[in-house]
Amino acid sequence: MPESPDARRTVSADDIARLAEFYDRFKYGEDPTSSECKEAEIGYINSVRELYETCVEPYYGSISLFQFRGKIDLECKRCLNRQKKL
């Protein structure tokens, strides 16, 4: 049976940019205990989990959520660094 053409196996640059906004708000927020930081962290964690379940878990079973999140954290840092240089 052929795979669905909608099958998504990659995380796009738009996904990283969106996640980087969450990451920036909760990692580098002025008050880490603020509700805004907590909401950003929850949004980030939920979005990473959703991407993992959609793009990674069904196709690359050897990659754990922990490994995936580590890679996404790194990509978010890179994205934020690129934005600062502009």
Sequence and secondary structure as in RCSB ss.txt:
>XXXX:A:sequence
MPESPDARRTVSADDIARLAEFYDRFKYGEDPTSSECKEAEIGYINSVRELYETCVEPYYGSISLFQFRGKIDLE
CKRCLNRQKKL
>XXXX:A:secstr
    TT   S  HHHHHHHHHHHHHHHS S TTSHHHHHHHHHHHHHHHHHIIIIITTT TTS HHHHHHHHHHH
HHHHHHHHHH 
